[in-house]
């Protein structure tokens, strides 16, 4: 197998892998720009369509709900189809849905469009596999950090730019033109990405799972962990149905809510069957050679870590502009700008998390990031009119440094577990990030901002303990089977 040559990563060098990195982070940037284009405009949307607080809360939750199963599905599809085609399709379809949202005339239409638009959040998983194919282990953390950090900056860019676009257009429909513009950009870039990229460097092999479906595990104990790990994904969607149902916002009928519960239970049962189908030899007692084994508990802990870091980030960037506007009586544009103090650090903090992981180890960087996130969210729990805007900006900025560095450290380690399963592992871990977003946003709808931020501090503390006791630093090599049956070894240290 041909690997890109190691050495210092020069982002300005004219070579294929650097071109792929820039094209891919820009694709992710566009997807995040589309995904969170509603957050800085929510006050205008609320006024234009006379939405209630309950309806605003529902839109915020719907925006992250579908991304949970979407990341699982896209993780499977990217390992099978390749990132080039899948990313282009995601951007094109999401651009159309974005325009649909911008033309909505009722809450029901807004809700449907926002629910479907959550699928664009799965684009992150696609790029993880693409970057993993183009960069060696000693540069993977920094490259993944650049990809995710620059891409995640799309939410902050939307918070800063879109209120200004809406104000420039003017009138009650200014927000619509801002939303529609992002959809047009997404469609155009889908074509650019498809035409300008390839799945692997020339001469490299694109490793695919042996079977299409659930992920391969290498022991019976790992199978049990895998089965347990699938449950929170279904439970998060059930929580969403409950939140929107008769005992929550009362936007779904009892019959429809119960049908969703039954559908999720059936889906989980099917997942268990498919997991057994894929891993039947292992469950029958077949011993997987040591050279081909990997530890699934690493996937479990990374999922929990991403639940804490990215899940809390999703919730915070969703609520912060409106929270700042209402707390400090700011204009729409000023609230978006101040609210961007959290998302803006992803531009450099997430790459820094990956870069530090490459040089000082994945595990220690994750531990420091979790400790810092716990401290940061504790500080944010004191945000209020009495503490002032300056304290709010300083607290959110400092907290986001550690949160985004933690995101970078998680995905610096993820591609080093099992190459051919990278998409599926990224899908599971990424889905847990969205589970975190749903749970944190649901919790936010019931509590004060003080309690909400305090819950983030507690979750980060628990994440620190799990990483300390269960995460192992990647070392040595992992094996993959070539199409001709031969075995190749890939460095992970």
DRENDO-1510 file (C-alpha; in Angstrom, 1 decimal, always signed):
<recs>
REC; n; res; u; v; w
REC; 1; UNK; +0.0; +0.0; +0.0 .
REC; 2; UNK; +1.3; +3.5; -0.9 .
REC; 3; UNK; +1.2; +6.0; +2.0 .
REC; 4; UNK; +1.7; +9.7; +1.7 .
REC; 5; UNK; +5.2; +10.6; +2.6 .
REC; 6; UNK; +5.7; +11.8; +6.3 .
REC; 7; UNK; +7.1; +15.0; +7.4 .
REC; 8; UNK; +5.9; +18.5; +8.4 .
REC; 9; UNK; +2.4; +19.3; +7.3 .
REC; 10; UNK; +2.7; +22.4; +5.1 .
REC; 11; UNK; -0.8; +23.7; +4.4 .
REC; 12; UNK; +0.5; +25.9; +1.6 .
REC; 13; UNK; +2.3; +23.2; -0.3 .
REC; 14; UNK; +1.0; +22.4; -3.8 .
REC; 15; UNK; +0.5; +18.7; -3.6 .
REC; 16; UNK; -2.5; +16.4; -4.0 .
REC; 17; UNK; -3.1; +15.6; -0.3 .
REC; 18; UNK; -3.1; +19.3; +0.7 .
REC; 19; UNK; -5.5; +20.0; -2.0 .
REC; 20; UNK; -7.8; +17.2; -0.8 .
REC; 21; UNK; -7.5; +18.6; +2.8 .
REC; 22; UNK; -8.6; +22.1; +1.7 .
REC; 23; UNK; -11.4; +20.9; -0.5 .
REC; 24; UNK; -12.7; +18.6; +2.2 .
REC; 25; UNK; -12.7; +21.0; +5.1 .
REC; 26; UNK; -14.4; +23.5; +2.8 .
REC; 27; UNK; -17.1; +20.9; +2.1 .
REC; 28; UNK; -17.6; +20.4; +5.8 .
REC; 29; UNK; -17.6; +24.2; +6.3 .
REC; 30; UNK; -20.5; +24.5; +3.8 .
REC; 31; UNK; -22.4; +21.6; +5.5 .
REC; 32; UNK; -22.1; +23.3; +8.9 .
REC; 33; UNK; -23.0; +26.7; +7.5 .
REC; 34; UNK; -26.2; +25.1; +6.1 .
REC; 35; UNK; -26.8; +23.1; +9.2 .
REC; 36; UNK; -26.8; +26.0; +11.6 .
REC; 37; UNK; -28.0; +28.8; +9.4 .
REC; 38; UNK; -31.2; +29.1; +11.4 .
REC; 39; UNK; -29.6; +29.7; +14.8 .
REC; 40; UNK; -28.5; +33.3; +14.3 .
REC; 41; UNK; -31.8; +34.1; +12.5 .
REC; 42; UNK; -34.1; +32.4; +15.0 .
REC; 43; UNK; -35.3; +35.7; +16.5 .
REC; 44; UNK; -36.3; +37.0; +13.0 .
REC; 45; UNK; -37.9; +33.6; +12.1 .
REC; 46; UNK; -39.8; +33.7; +15.4 .
REC; 47; UNK; -41.1; +37.2; +14.7 .
REC; 48; UNK; -41.9; +36.5; +11.0 .
REC; 49; UNK; -44.0; +33.4; +11.6 .
REC; 50; UNK; -45.2; +34.2; +15.1 .
REC; 51; UNK; -43.6; +31.1; +16.7 .
REC; 52; UNK; -44.1; +30.3; +20.4 .
REC; 53; UNK; -41.2; +29.5; +22.7 .
REC; 54; UNK; -42.2; +25.8; +22.5 .
REC; 55; UNK; -42.0; +25.8; +18.7 .
REC; 56; UNK; -38.6; +27.5; +18.8 .
REC; 57; UNK; -37.4; +24.8; +21.2 .
REC; 58; UNK; -38.8; +22.1; +18.9 .
REC; 59; UNK; -36.9; +23.5; +15.9 .
REC; 60; UNK; -33.6; +23.5; +17.8 .
REC; 61; UNK; -34.1; +19.9; +18.8 .
REC; 62; UNK; -35.2; +18.8; +15.4 .
REC; 63; UNK; -32.1; +20.3; +13.8 .
REC; 64; UNK; -29.9; +17.6; +15.5 .
REC; 65; UNK; -32.3; +14.7; +15.7 .
REC; 66; UNK; -32.0; +13.0; +12.3 .
REC; 67; UNK; -28.2; +13.3; +12.4 .
REC; 68; UNK; -28.1; +10.5; +14.9 .
REC; 69; UNK; -29.2; +7.7; +12.5 .
REC; 70; UNK; -27.8; +9.7; +9.5 .
REC; 71; UNK; -24.2; +9.4; +10.9 .
REC; 72; UNK; -24.6; +5.6; +11.3 .
REC; 73; UNK; -26.0; +5.3; +7.8 .
REC; 74; UNK; -23.4; +7.5; +6.3 .
REC; 75; UNK; -20.6; +5.6; +8.1 .
REC; 76; UNK; -21.7; +2.5; +6.4 .
REC; 77; UNK; -22.2; +4.1; +3.0 .
REC; 78; UNK; -18.8; +5.9; +3.0 .
REC; 79; UNK; -17.0; +2.7; +3.7 .
REC; 80; UNK; -18.8; +1.1; +0.8 .
REC; 81; UNK; -19.2; +4.0; -1.8 .
REC; 82; UNK; -16.3; +6.2; -1.0 .
REC; 83; UNK; -16.3; +9.8; +0.4 .
REC; 84; UNK; -16.1; +11.7; -3.0 .
REC; 85; UNK; -19.6; +10.6; -4.2 .
REC; 86; UNK; -21.3; +10.6; -0.8 .
REC; 87; UNK; -20.2; +14.1; +0.2 .
REC; 88; UNK; -21.3; +15.6; -3.1 .
REC; 89; UNK; -24.7; +13.9; -2.8 .
REC; 90; UNK; -25.1; +15.2; +0.8 .
REC; 91; UNK; -24.3; +18.8; -0.2 .
REC; 92; UNK; -26.6; +18.8; -3.2 .
REC; 93; UNK; -29.6; +17.3; -1.4 .
REC; 94; UNK; -29.1; +19.5; +1.7 .
REC; 95; UNK; -28.9; +22.6; -0.5 .
REC; 96; UNK; -32.4; +21.8; -1.9 .
REC; 97; UNK; -33.8; +21.3; +1.6 .
REC; 98; UNK; -32.2; +24.5; +2.7 .
REC; 99; UNK; -34.1; +26.4; +0.0 .
REC; 100; UNK; -37.3; +24.5; +1.1 .
REC; 101; UNK; -36.8; +25.8; +4.6 .
REC; 102; UNK; -36.3; +29.4; +3.4 .
REC; 103; UNK; -39.6; +29.3; +1.5 .
REC; 104; UNK; -41.6; +27.8; +4.5 .
REC; 105; UNK; -44.8; +29.7; +5.4 .
REC; 106; UNK; -45.8; +27.7; +8.5 .
REC; 107; UNK; -44.3; +26.1; +11.5 .
REC; 108; UNK; -45.1; +22.6; +10.2 .
REC; 109; UNK; -43.1; +23.2; +7.0 .
REC; 110; UNK; -40.3; +24.7; +9.0 .
REC; 111; UNK; -40.3; +21.6; +11.3 .
REC; 112; UNK; -40.2; +19.1; +8.4 .
REC; 113; UNK; -37.5; +21.0; +6.6 .
REC; 114; UNK; -35.4; +21.4; +9.7 .
REC; 115; UNK; -35.8; +17.7; +10.6 .
REC; 116; UNK; -34.6; +16.6; +7.1 .
REC; 117; UNK; -31.8; +19.2; +7.1 .
REC; 118; UNK; -30.3; +17.4; +10.1 .
REC; 119; UNK; -29.0; +14.9; +7.7 .
REC; 120; UNK; -26.3; +17.3; +6.5 .
REC; 121; UNK; -24.6; +16.9; +9.9 .
REC; 122; UNK; -23.6; +13.4; +8.8 .
REC; 123; UNK; -21.2; +15.0; +6.3 .
REC; 124; UNK; -18.6; +15.1; +9.0 .
REC; 125; UNK; -18.3; +11.3; +9.0 .
REC; 126; UNK; -17.6; +11.3; +5.3 .
REC; 127; UNK; -14.7; +13.7; +5.5 .
REC; 128; UNK; -13.1; +11.8; +8.4 .
REC; 129; UNK; -12.7; +8.7; +6.1 .
REC; 130; UNK; -11.4; +10.9; +3.2 .
REC; 131; UNK; -8.7; +12.5; +5.4 .
REC; 132; UNK; -7.8; +9.2; +6.9 .
REC; 133; UNK; -7.1; +7.8; +3.4 .
REC; 134; UNK; -4.8; +10.7; +2.5 .
REC; 135; UNK; -2.6; +11.2; +5.6 .
REC; 136; UNK; -0.3; +8.9; +7.6 .
REC; 137; UNK; -0.7; +8.3; +11.3 .
REC; 138; UNK; +1.9; +10.8; +12.4 .
REC; 139; UNK; +0.0; +13.6; +10.6 .
REC; 140; UNK; -3.5; +12.2; +11.0 .
REC; 141; UNK; -4.4; +14.1; +14.2 .
REC; 142; UNK; -3.4; +17.5; +12.8 .
REC; 143; UNK; -5.0; +16.9; +9.4 .
REC; 144; UNK; -8.2; +15.7; +11.0 .
REC; 145; UNK; -8.1; +18.7; +13.3 .
REC; 146; UNK; -7.7; +21.1; +10.4 .
REC; 147; UNK; -10.5; +19.4; +8.6 .
REC; 148; UNK; -12.9; +19.4; +11.5 .
REC; 149; UNK; -11.8; +22.7; +13.0 .
REC; 150; UNK; -12.0; +24.7; +9.8 .
REC; 151; UNK; -15.2; +23.0; +8.9 .
REC; 152; UNK; -16.9; +23.5; +12.3 .
REC; 153; UNK; -16.1; +27.2; +11.9 .
REC; 154; UNK; -19.1; +27.2; +9.5 .
REC; 155; UNK; -21.5; +27.6; +12.4 .
REC; 156; UNK; -19.6; +30.7; +13.7 .
REC; 157; UNK; -19.4; +32.1; +10.2 .
REC; 158; UNK; -23.2; +31.6; +9.8 .
REC; 159; UNK; -23.7; +33.4; +13.2 .
REC; 160; UNK; -21.7; +36.4; +12.0 .
REC; 161; UNK; -22.6; +36.6; +8.3 .
REC; 162; UNK; -26.2; +35.7; +8.0 .
REC; 163; UNK; -27.8; +38.3; +10.2 .
REC; 164; UNK; -25.8; +40.9; +8.2 .
REC; 165; UNK; -27.1; +39.4; +4.9 .
REC; 166; UNK; -30.7; +39.5; +6.3 .
REC; 167; UNK; -30.2; +43.1; +7.4 .
REC; 168; UNK; -28.8; +44.1; +4.0 .
REC; 169; UNK; -31.9; +42.6; +2.3 .
REC; 170; UNK; -34.1; +44.2; +4.9 .
REC; 171; UNK; -37.8; +43.6; +5.7 .
REC; 172; UNK; -39.5; +40.6; +7.3 .
REC; 173; UNK; -38.2; +38.3; +4.6 .
REC; 174; UNK; -34.6; +39.2; +4.9 .
REC; 175; UNK; -33.9; +35.9; +6.8 .
REC; 176; UNK; -35.4; +33.9; +3.9 .
REC; 177; UNK; -32.9; +35.3; +1.4 .
REC; 178; UNK; -30.1; +34.6; +3.7 .
REC; 179; UNK; -31.2; +31.0; +4.2 .
REC; 180; UNK; -31.8; +30.4; +0.4 .
REC; 181; UNK; -28.3; +31.8; -0.4 .
REC; 182; UNK; -26.7; +29.1; +1.8 .
REC; 183; UNK; -28.7; +26.4; -0.1 .
REC; 184; UNK; -27.5; +27.7; -3.4 .
REC; 185; UNK; -23.8; +27.7; -2.2 .
REC; 186; UNK; -24.2; +24.1; -1.0 .
REC; 187; UNK; -25.5; +22.9; -4.4 .
REC; 188; UNK; -22.8; +24.7; -6.3 .
REC; 189; UNK; -20.0; +23.3; -4.1 .
REC; 190; UNK; -21.4; +19.7; -4.4 .
REC; 191; UNK; -20.4; +19.8; -8.1 .
REC; 192; UNK; -17.0; +21.3; -7.3 .
REC; 193; UNK; -16.2; +18.6; -4.7 .
REC; 194; UNK; -17.2; +15.7; -7.0 .
REC; 195; UNK; -15.2; +16.9; -9.9 .
REC; 196; UNK; -12.0; +17.9; -8.0 .
REC; 197; UNK; -11.4; +15.0; -5.6 .
REC; 198; UNK; -10.7; +11.3; -5.5 .
REC; 199; UNK; -11.1; +8.7; -2.7 .
REC; 200; UNK; -7.5; +7.7; -2.3 .
REC; 201; UNK; -4.0; +8.8; -3.4 .
REC; 202; UNK; -2.9; +7.3; -6.7 .
REC; 203; UNK; -1.8; +3.7; -6.2 .
REC; 204; UNK; -3.5; +3.3; -2.8 .
REC; 205; UNK; -6.1; +0.7; -1.9 .
REC; 206; UNK; -9.5; +1.8; -0.6 .
REC; 207; UNK; -10.2; -0.9; +2.1 .
REC; 208; UNK; -13.9; -1.9; +2.5 .
REC; 209; UNK; -15.7; -3.9; +5.1 .
REC; 210; UNK; -16.0; -7.6; +4.4 .
REC; 211; UNK; -19.7; -7.4; +4.7 .
REC; 212; UNK; -22.2; -4.5; +4.3 .
REC; 213; UNK; -24.2; -3.7; +7.4 .
REC; 214; UNK; -23.3; -3.6; +11.1 .
REC; 215; UNK; -19.7; -3.3; +12.2 .
REC; 216; UNK; -17.4; -6.2; +12.6 .
REC; 217; UNK; -16.2; -7.0; +16.1 .
REC; 218; UNK; -13.5; -9.5; +17.2 .
REC; 219; UNK; -14.8; -11.0; +20.4 .
REC; 220; UNK; -18.1; -12.0; +22.2 .
REC; 221; UNK; -17.4; -9.3; +24.8 .
REC; 222; UNK; -17.1; -6.7; +22.2 .
REC; 223; UNK; -20.4; -7.8; +20.7 .
REC; 224; UNK; -22.2; -7.2; +24.0 .
REC; 225; UNK; -20.6; -3.8; +24.2 .
REC; 226; UNK; -21.7; -3.0; +20.6 .
REC; 227; UNK; -25.3; -4.1; +21.5 .
REC; 228; UNK; -25.3; -1.9; +24.6 .
REC; 229; UNK; -23.8; +1.1; +22.6 .
REC; 230; UNK; -26.7; +1.0; +20.1 .
REC; 231; UNK; -29.4; +1.4; +22.7 .
REC; 232; UNK; -28.8; +5.1; +23.5 .
REC; 233; UNK; -29.1; +6.0; +19.8 .
REC; 234; UNK; -32.7; +4.7; +19.8 .
REC; 235; UNK; -33.4; +6.1; +23.2 .
REC; 236; UNK; -32.4; +9.6; +22.2 .
REC; 237; UNK; -34.8; +9.5; +19.3 .
REC; 238; UNK; -37.5; +8.1; +21.7 .
REC; 239; UNK; -36.8; +11.1; +24.0 .
REC; 240; UNK; -37.3; +13.4; +21.0 .
REC; 241; UNK; -40.6; +11.8; +20.2 .
REC; 242; UNK; -41.6; +12.2; +23.9 .
REC; 243; UNK; -40.5; +15.8; +23.9 .
REC; 244; UNK; -42.7; +16.6; +20.8 .
REC; 245; UNK; -45.5; +14.3; +22.0 .
REC; 246; UNK; -48.6; +14.8; +24.2 .
REC; 247; UNK; -46.5; +14.8; +27.5 .
REC; 248; UNK; -44.1; +17.4; +26.1 .
REC; 249; UNK; -44.8; +20.1; +23.5 .
REC; 250; UNK; -48.0; +18.3; +22.4 .
REC; 251; UNK; -47.0; +18.6; +18.7 .
REC; 252; UNK; -47.5; +14.9; +18.0 .
REC; 253; UNK; -50.6; +12.9; +18.6 .
REC; 254; UNK; -50.6; +10.0; +21.1 .
REC; 255; UNK; -51.0; +7.5; +18.3 .
REC; 256; UNK; -48.2; +8.9; +16.2 .
REC; 257; UNK; -45.9; +9.1; +19.3 .
REC; 258; UNK; -46.6; +5.4; +20.2 .
REC; 259; UNK; -46.0; +4.4; +16.5 .
REC; 260; UNK; -42.6; +6.1; +16.7 .
REC; 261; UNK; -41.8; +4.2; +19.9 .
REC; 262; UNK; -42.8; +0.9; +18.3 .
REC; 263; UNK; -40.7; +1.7; +15.1 .
REC; 264; UNK; -37.7; +2.5; +17.2 .
REC; 265; UNK; -38.0; -0.7; +19.2 .
REC; 266; UNK; -38.3; -2.7; +15.9 .
REC; 267; UNK; -35.3; -0.9; +14.5 .
REC; 268; UNK; -33.2; -1.8; +17.5 .
REC; 269; UNK; -34.3; -5.4; +17.3 .
REC; 270; UNK; -33.3; -5.4; +13.6 .
REC; 271; UNK; -29.9; -3.9; +14.5 .
REC; 272; UNK; -29.3; -6.7; +16.9 .
REC; 273; UNK; -30.2; -9.3; +14.3 .
REC; 274; UNK; -27.9; -7.6; +11.7 .
REC; 275; UNK; -25.1; -7.4; +14.2 .
REC; 276; UNK; -25.5; -11.2; +14.8 .
REC; 277; UNK; -25.5; -11.8; +11.0 .
REC; 278; UNK; -22.3; -9.9; +10.4 .
REC; 279; UNK; -20.5; -11.4; +13.5 .
REC; 280; UNK; -22.0; -14.9; +13.5 .
REC; 281; UNK; -18.5; -16.7; +13.2 .
REC; 282; UNK; -17.3; -14.8; +16.3 .
REC; 283; UNK; -20.4; -15.6; +18.2 .
REC; 284; UNK; -20.1; -19.3; +17.3 .
REC; 285; UNK; -16.7; -19.3; +19.0 .
REC; 286; UNK; -14.4; -18.7; +16.0 .
REC; 287; UNK; -11.2; -17.1; +17.3 .
REC; 288; UNK; -10.0; -14.0; +15.4 .
REC; 289; UNK; -6.2; -14.0; +14.9 .
REC; 290; UNK; -4.5; -11.6; +17.3 .
REC; 291; UNK; -3.1; -9.6; +14.3 .
REC; 292; UNK; -6.7; -8.7; +13.2 .
REC; 293; UNK; -8.2; -7.8; +16.6 .
REC; 294; UNK; -9.1; -4.4; +17.9 .
REC; 295; UNK; -10.6; -3.3; +21.2 .
REC; 296; UNK; -14.2; -2.1; +20.9 .
REC; 297; UNK; -14.1; -0.5; +24.3 .
REC; 298; UNK; -12.0; +2.2; +22.6 .
REC; 299; UNK; -15.0; +3.0; +20.4 .
REC; 300; UNK; -17.2; +3.1; +23.5 .
REC; 301; UNK; -15.1; +5.6; +25.4 .
REC; 302; UNK; -14.5; +7.8; +22.3 .
REC; 303; UNK; -18.3; +7.8; +21.8 .
REC; 304; UNK; -18.9; +9.0; +25.4 .
REC; 305; UNK; -16.1; +11.6; +25.1 .
REC; 306; UNK; -17.7; +13.0; +21.9 .
REC; 307; UNK; -21.1; +12.9; +23.5 .
REC; 308; UNK; -19.7; +15.3; +26.1 .
REC; 309; UNK; -17.6; +17.6; +23.8 .
REC; 310; UNK; -19.4; +17.8; +20.5 .
REC; 311; UNK; -22.9; +17.2; +22.0 .
REC; 312; UNK; -22.5; +20.1; +24.4 .
REC; 313; UNK; -21.1; +22.2; +21.6 .
REC; 314; UNK; -24.1; +21.5; +19.4 .
REC; 315; UNK; -26.5; +22.6; +22.1 .
REC; 316; UNK; -24.5; +25.7; +23.1 .
REC; 317; UNK; -24.1; +27.1; +19.5 .
REC; 318; UNK; -27.8; +26.5; +19.0 .
REC; 319; UNK; -29.0; +28.4; +22.0 .
REC; 320; UNK; -26.3; +31.0; +22.6 .
REC; 321; UNK; -27.3; +33.7; +20.1 .
REC; 322; UNK; -30.9; +33.8; +21.3 .
REC; 323; UNK; -29.8; +33.5; +25.0 .
REC; 324; UNK; -27.4; +36.5; +24.6 .
REC; 325; UNK; -30.0; +38.5; +22.8 .
REC; 326; UNK; -32.6; +38.0; +25.5 .
REC; 327; UNK; -30.2; +38.2; +28.5 .
REC; 328; UNK; -28.3; +41.4; +27.4 .
REC; 329; UNK; -31.0; +43.0; +25.2 .
REC; 330; UNK; -28.7; +42.9; +22.1 .
REC; 331; UNK; -29.6; +43.4; +18.4 .
REC; 332; UNK; -29.9; +40.3; +16.2 .
REC; 333; UNK; -26.5; +41.0; +14.5 .
REC; 334; UNK; -24.8; +41.8; +17.8 .
REC; 335; UNK; -26.2; +38.7; +19.5 .
REC; 336; UNK; -25.0; +36.5; +16.6 .
REC; 337; UNK; -21.5; +38.1; +16.8 .
REC; 338; UNK; -21.2; +37.6; +20.5 .
REC; 339; UNK; -22.7; +34.1; +20.3 .
REC; 340; UNK; -20.0; +33.2; +17.8 .
REC; 341; UNK; -17.5; +33.5; +20.7 .
REC; 342; UNK; -18.0; +29.8; +21.4 .
REC; 343; UNK; -18.0; +28.4; +17.8 .
REC; 344; UNK; -15.2; +30.6; +16.5 .
REC; 345; UNK; -12.5; +28.9; +18.4 .
REC; 346; UNK; -13.0; +25.6; +16.5 .
REC; 347; UNK; -11.0; +27.3; +13.7 .
REC; 348; UNK; -7.8; +26.8; +15.6 .
REC; 349; UNK; -8.6; +24.9; +18.8 .
REC; 350; UNK; -9.7; +21.7; +17.1 .
REC; 351; UNK; -6.6; +21.6; +14.9 .
REC; 352; UNK; -4.5; +22.3; +18.0 .
REC; 353; UNK; -6.1; +19.3; +19.7 .
REC; 354; UNK; -5.1; +17.1; +16.8 .
REC; 355; UNK; -1.6; +18.6; +16.6 .
REC; 356; UNK; -1.0; +18.2; +20.3 .
REC; 357; UNK; -2.3; +14.6; +20.1 .
REC; 358; UNK; +0.2; +13.7; +17.4 .
REC; 359; UNK; +3.0; +15.0; +19.5 .
REC; 360; UNK; +2.1; +14.3; +23.1 .
REC; 361; UNK; -0.4; +11.4; +22.8 .
REC; 362; UNK; -4.1; +11.1; +22.3 .
REC; 363; UNK; -5.0; +10.1; +25.9 .
REC; 364; UNK; -3.2; +12.9; +27.8 .
REC; 365; UNK; -4.6; +15.6; +25.5 .
REC; 366; UNK; -8.2; +14.2; +25.9 .
REC; 367; UNK; -7.7; +14.3; +29.7 .
REC; 368; UNK; -6.6; +17.9; +29.8 .
REC; 369; UNK; -9.4; +18.9; +27.4 .
REC; 370; UNK; -12.1; +17.2; +29.6 .
REC; 371; UNK; -10.7; +18.9; +32.7 .
REC; 372; UNK; -10.7; +22.3; +31.0 .
REC; 373; UNK; -14.2; +21.8; +29.6 .
REC; 374; UNK; -15.5; +21.0; +33.1 .
REC; 375; UNK; -14.0; +24.2; +34.4 .
REC; 376; UNK; -15.2; +26.2; +31.5 .
REC; 377; UNK; -18.8; +25.1; +31.8 .
REC; 378; UNK; -18.7; +25.7; +35.5 .
REC; 379; UNK; -17.7; +29.3; +34.8 .
REC; 380; UNK; -20.4; +29.7; +32.1 .
REC; 381; UNK; -23.0; +28.7; +34.7 .
REC; 382; UNK; -22.6; +32.2; +36.2 .
REC; 383; UNK; -23.5; +34.0; +33.0 .
REC; 384; UNK; -26.3; +36.5; +33.5 .
REC; 385; UNK; -27.3; +40.1; +33.2 .
REC; 386; UNK; -25.4; +40.9; +36.5 .
REC; 387; UNK; -22.1; +39.4; +35.3 .
REC; 388; UNK; -22.2; +41.4; +32.0 .
REC; 389; UNK; -21.4; +40.7; +28.4 .
REC; 390; UNK; -17.6; +40.8; +28.9 .
REC; 391; UNK; -17.7; +37.9; +31.4 .
REC; 392; UNK; -20.0; +35.9; +29.1 .
REC; 393; UNK; -17.7; +36.3; +26.1 .
REC; 394; UNK; -14.6; +35.5; +28.1 .
REC; 395; UNK; -16.2; +32.4; +29.8 .
REC; 396; UNK; -17.6; +31.0; +26.5 .
REC; 397; UNK; -14.4; +31.6; +24.6 .
REC; 398; UNK; -12.2; +29.9; +27.2 .
REC; 399; UNK; -14.6; +27.0; +27.6 .
REC; 400; UNK; -14.8; +26.4; +23.9 .
REC; 401; UNK; -11.0; +26.2; +23.6 .
REC; 402; UNK; -11.0; +23.0; +25.6 .
REC; 403; UNK; -14.3; +21.6; +24.1 .
REC; 404; UNK; -13.0; +21.9; +20.6 .
REC; 405; UNK; -9.5; +20.7; +21.5 .
REC; 406; UNK; -11.3; +17.6; +22.9 .
REC; 407; UNK; -13.1; +17.1; +19.7 .
REC; 408; UNK; -9.8; +17.2; +17.8 .
REC; 409; UNK; -8.2; +14.7; +20.2 .
REC; 410; UNK; -11.1; +12.2; +19.8 .
REC; 411; UNK; -10.9; +12.2; +16.0 .
REC; 412; UNK; -7.1; +12.2; +16.1 .
REC; 413; UNK; -7.4; +8.7; +17.7 .
REC; 414; UNK; -10.4; +7.4; +15.8 .
REC; 415; UNK; -8.8; +6.6; +12.4 .
REC; 416; UNK; -6.1; +4.6; +14.1 .
REC; 417; UNK; -8.4; +1.8; +15.5 .
REC; 418; UNK; -9.2; -0.1; +12.3 .
REC; 419; UNK; -8.7; +1.4; +8.9 .
REC; 420; UNK; -11.4; -0.4; +6.9 .
REC; 421; UNK; -14.0; +0.4; +9.6 .
REC; 422; UNK; -13.1; +4.1; +10.0 .
REC; 423; UNK; -16.3; +5.3; +8.5 .
REC; 424; UNK; -18.5; +3.1; +10.7 .
REC; 425; UNK; -16.5; +4.0; +13.8 .
REC; 426; UNK; -16.7; +7.6; +12.9 .
REC; 427; UNK; -20.5; +7.2; +12.3 .
REC; 428; UNK; -21.1; +5.7; +15.8 .
REC; 429; UNK; -18.9; +8.2; +17.6 .
REC; 430; UNK; -20.3; +11.1; +15.6 .
REC; 431; UNK; -23.9; +9.9; +16.3 .
REC; 432; UNK; -23.2; +10.0; +20.0 .
REC; 433; UNK; -22.2; +13.6; +19.5 .
REC; 434; UNK; -25.7; +14.2; +18.2 .
REC; 435; UNK; -27.2; +12.2; +21.0 .
REC; 436; UNK; -25.5; +14.6; +23.3 .
REC; 437; UNK; -26.9; +17.5; +21.4 .
REC; 438; UNK; -30.5; +16.2; +21.7 .
REC; 439; UNK; -30.1; +15.4; +25.4 .
REC; 440; UNK; -28.5; +18.7; +26.3 .
REC; 441; UNK; -31.0; +20.7; +24.2 .
REC; 442; UNK; -33.9; +18.8; +25.8 .
REC; 443; UNK; -32.5; +19.4; +29.2 .
REC; 444; UNK; -32.1; +23.1; +28.4 .
REC; 445; UNK; -35.8; +23.3; +27.6 .
REC; 446; UNK; -36.6; +22.3; +31.2 .
REC; 447; UNK; -34.0; +24.2; +33.3 .
REC; 448; UNK; -32.4; +27.5; +33.7 .
REC; 449; UNK; -29.2; +28.4; +31.8 .
REC; 450; UNK; -27.3; +28.1; +35.1 .
REC; 451; UNK; -28.3; +24.5; +35.6 .
REC; 452; UNK; -27.8; +23.7; +31.9 .
REC; 453; UNK; -24.2; +24.9; +31.9 .
REC; 454; UNK; -23.6; +23.1; +35.2 .
REC; 455; UNK; -24.7; +19.9; +33.6 .
REC; 456; UNK; -22.1; +20.3; +31.0 .
REC; 457; UNK; -19.4; +20.6; +33.7 .
REC; 458; UNK; -20.6; +17.4; +35.4 .
REC; 459; UNK; -20.7; +15.5; +32.1 .
REC; 460; UNK; -17.1; +16.6; +31.3 .
REC; 461; UNK; -16.0; +15.4; +34.7 .
REC; 462; UNK; -17.5; +12.0; +34.1 .
REC; 463; UNK; -15.8; +11.9; +30.7 .
REC; 464; UNK; -12.5; +12.6; +32.3 .
REC; 465; UNK; -12.9; +9.6; +34.6 .
REC; 466; UNK; -13.8; +7.2; +31.7 .
REC; 467; UNK; -10.8; +8.3; +29.6 .
REC; 468; UNK; -8.5; +8.0; +32.6 .
REC; 469; UNK; -9.5; +4.4; +33.3 .
REC; 470; UNK; -10.3; +2.9; +29.9 .
REC; 471; UNK; -8.5; +4.7; +27.0 .
REC; 472; UNK; -5.2; +3.2; +25.8 .
REC; 473; UNK; -2.7; +5.1; +23.6 .
REC; 474; UNK; -2.5; +3.7; +20.0 .
REC; 475; UNK; +0.8; +2.0; +19.4 .
REC; 476; UNK; +2.5; -0.3; +16.9 .
REC; 477; UNK; +0.6; -1.2; +13.8 .
REC; 478; UNK; -2.8; -2.4; +12.6 .
REC; 479; UNK; -3.3; -4.9; +9.9 .
REC; 480; UNK; -5.6; -4.8; +6.9 .
REC; 481; UNK; -6.3; -7.4; +4.2 .
REC; 482; UNK; -5.6; -6.4; +0.6 .
REC; 483; UNK; -8.0; -7.4; -2.2 .
REC; 484; UNK; -5.6; -10.2; -3.2 .
REC; 485; UNK; -5.7; -11.7; +0.3 .
REC; 486; UNK; -2.3; -10.5; +1.4 .
REC; 487; UNK; -1.9; -8.6; +4.7 .
REC; 488; UNK; -0.5; -5.1; +4.9 .
REC; 489; UNK; +0.5; -3.3; +8.1 .
REC; 490; UNK; -0.3; +0.3; +8.8 .
REC; 491; UNK; +1.6; +2.4; +11.4 .
REC; 492; UNK; -0.5; +4.0; +14.2 .
REC; 493; UNK; +2.3; +5.4; +16.3 .
</recs>
